Amino acid sequence: MIREKKLKRIITFSNTTDAMAFEDYCRIHGVPGRLIPVPGEIAAGCGMCWMAPMEEAGPAEELCR
């Protein structure tokens, strides 16, 4: 069975401390998404990123601003 590919929003971090703090904040405030290793196609920051479904990425984007 082949899974349908869906667009995701990826937010990268310059260091692991920021990534972990973002994860804690999102968990406490119910912001959808999860912390994952940065995909191989992207070379950025500390190697961790926040991934959220595109249709649910609004709260995470607002937090970054």
SEKOLFI-144471 format. One record per residue: residue in three letters; x, y, z of N, C-alpha, C, CB in turn. Coordinates in steps of 0.2 Angstrom, whole numbers, padded with zeros to 4 digits, always signed. Glycine has a CB too. Example, Ala and Ser with C-alpha at 12.3 -4.5 7.8 and 13.67 -1.06 7.14 Angstrom:
BEGIN
ALA+0066-0028+0039+0062-0022+0039+0066-0016+0039+0057-0022+0045/SER+0064-0011+0035+0068-0005+0036+0064+0000+0039+0070-0003+0029/
END
This chain:
BEGIN
MET+0004-0006+0000+0000+0000+0000+0004+0006+0000-0005+0000+0006/ILE+0003+0011-0005+0007+0017-0005+0003+0022-0002+0008+0019-0012/ARG+0007+0026+0003+0004+0031+0006+0004+0038+0002+0007+0033+0013/GLU-0001+0041+0002-0002+0048-0001+0003+0053+0002-0009+0050-0002/LYS+0007+0056-0002+0011+0062+0000+0007+0068+0002+0017+0063-0005/LYS+0008+0071+0007+0005+0077+0009+0010+0082+0011+0000+0076+0015/LEU+0009+0089+0009+0013+0094+0011+0014+0095+0018+0011+0101+0007/LYS+0020+0097+0020+0021+0098+0027+0025+0105+0028+0025+0092+0031/ARG+0024+0108+0034+0028+0114+0035+0033+0112+0039+0023+0119+0039/ILE+0039+0114+0038+0045+0113+0041+0048+0119+0044+0051+0109+0037/ILE+0050+0119+0051+0053+0125+0054+0060+0123+0057+0048+0128+0060/THR+0065+0126+0055+0072+0124+0057+0074+0128+0063+0077+0123+0051/PHE+0079+0126+0066+0082+0129+0072+0089+0130+0072+0080+0126+0079/SER+0092+0135+0074+0099+0136+0074+0103+0132+0079+0101+0143+0075/ASN+0099+0130+0085+0102+0126+0090+0097+0121+0093+0106+0130+0095/THR+0099+0116+0096+0095+0111+0099+0091+0114+0105+0099+0105+0102/THR+0094+0119+0109+0090+0122+0114+0084+0125+0112+0095+0127+0118/ASP+0084+0129+0107+0078+0132+0104+0073+0127+0101+0080+0137+0098/ALA+0076+0122+0098+0071+0117+0096+0067+0113+0102+0075+0111+0092/MET+0071+0112+0107+0067+0109+0113+0063+0113+0116+0073+0106+0118/ALA+0064+0120+0117+0060+0125+0120+0054+0126+0116+0064+0132+0120/PHE+0054+0126+0109+0049+0126+0104+0044+0120+0105+0051+0127+0097/GLU+0047+0114+0106+0043+0108+0107+0039+0108+0113+0048+0102+0107/ASP+0042+0111+0119+0039+0111+0125+0033+0116+0125+0044+0113+0131/TYR+0034+0122+0122+0029+0127+0121+0023+0124+0117+0032+0133+0118/CYS+0025+0121+0112+0019+0118+0107+0015+0113+0111+0022+0116+0101/ARG+0019+0109+0114+0015+0103+0118+0010+0106+0123+0020+0099+0121/ILE+0013+0111+0127+0009+0114+0133+0003+0118+0130+0013+0119+0137/HIS+0004+0121+0124-0002+0125+0121-0006+0122+0116+0001+0132+0118/GLY-0004+0116+0115-0008+0112+0110-0007+0114+0102-0015+0113+0111/VAL-0001+0116+0101+0001+0118+0094+0002+0111+0090+0007+0123+0094/PRO-0001+0110+0085+0000+0103+0081+0007+0103+0078-0005+0102+0076/GLY+0010+0097+0078+0016+0096+0075+0021+0091+0079+0020+0102+0073/ARG+0027+0090+0077+0032+0087+0081+0039+0088+0079+0030+0079+0081/LEU+0043+0087+0083+0050+0088+0082+0053+0082+0079+0054+0089+0089/ILE+0057+0083+0073+0060+0077+0069+0067+0079+0067+0055+0075+0063/PRO+0071+0074+0065+0077+0076+0062+0076+0080+0055+0081+0070+0060/VAL+0080+0084+0053+0080+0088+0047+0080+0083+0041+0085+0094+0047/PRO+0076+0084+0037+0076+0079+0031+0083+0080+0027+0070+0081+0026/GLY+0085+0075+0024+0091+0075+0020+0092+0080+0015+0093+0068+0017/GLU+0086+0082+0012+0086+0087+0007+0087+0094+0009+0079+0087+0003/ILE+0087+0095+0016+0088+0102+0018+0094+0102+0023+0082+0104+0023/ALA+0099+0107+0022+0104+0107+0026+0103+0114+0031+0111+0108+0022/ALA+0102+0113+0037+0100+0118+0041+0101+0117+0048+0093+0121+0040/GLY+0104+0122+0052+0104+0122+0059+0107+0116+0063+0098+0124+0061/CYS+0103+0115+0068+0106+0110+0073+0104+0103+0071+0102+0111+0079/GLY+0100+0102+0065+0098+0095+0063+0092+0093+0066+0103+0090+0066/MET+0088+0097+0069+0081+0096+0072+0077+0101+0068+0081+0096+0079/CYS+0070+0099+0067+0065+0104+0064+0059+0102+0067+0066+0104+0057/TRP+0054+0107+0067+0047+0106+0069+0043+0104+0062+0044+0112+0072/MET+0039+0099+0062+0035+0097+0056+0028+0097+0058+0037+0090+0053/ALA+0024+0101+0054+0017+0101+0055+0013+0100+0048+0015+0107+0059/PRO+0007+0097+0048+0003+0097+0042+0002+0104+0040-0003+0093+0043/MET+0003+0105+0033+0002+0112+0030-0005+0115+0033+0002+0111+0023/GLU-0010+0111+0033-0016+0114+0035-0017+0116+0042-0022+0110+0033/GLU-0012+0114+0046-0012+0115+0053-0006+0119+0056-0013+0109+0057/ALA-0002+0122+0051+0004+0125+0052+0003+0132+0055+0008+0125+0046/GLY-0003+0135+0054-0004+0142+0056-0001+0144+0063-0011+0144+0056/PRO-0003+0140+0069-0001+0142+0075+0007+0142+0076-0004+0137+0080/ALA+0010+0137+0073+0017+0137+0074+0021+0142+0070+0020+0130+0071/GLU+0018+0144+0064+0021+0150+0061+0020+0157+0065+0017+0151+0054/GLU+0014+0157+0068+0013+0163+0072+0018+0163+0078+0005+0163+0075/LEU+0019+0158+0081+0024+0157+0086+0031+0160+0084+0024+0150+0089/CYS+0033+0158+0078+0039+0160+0076+0040+0167+0075+0041+0156+0069/ARG+0034+0170+0073+0035+0178+0072+0036+0181+0078+0028+0180+0069/
END
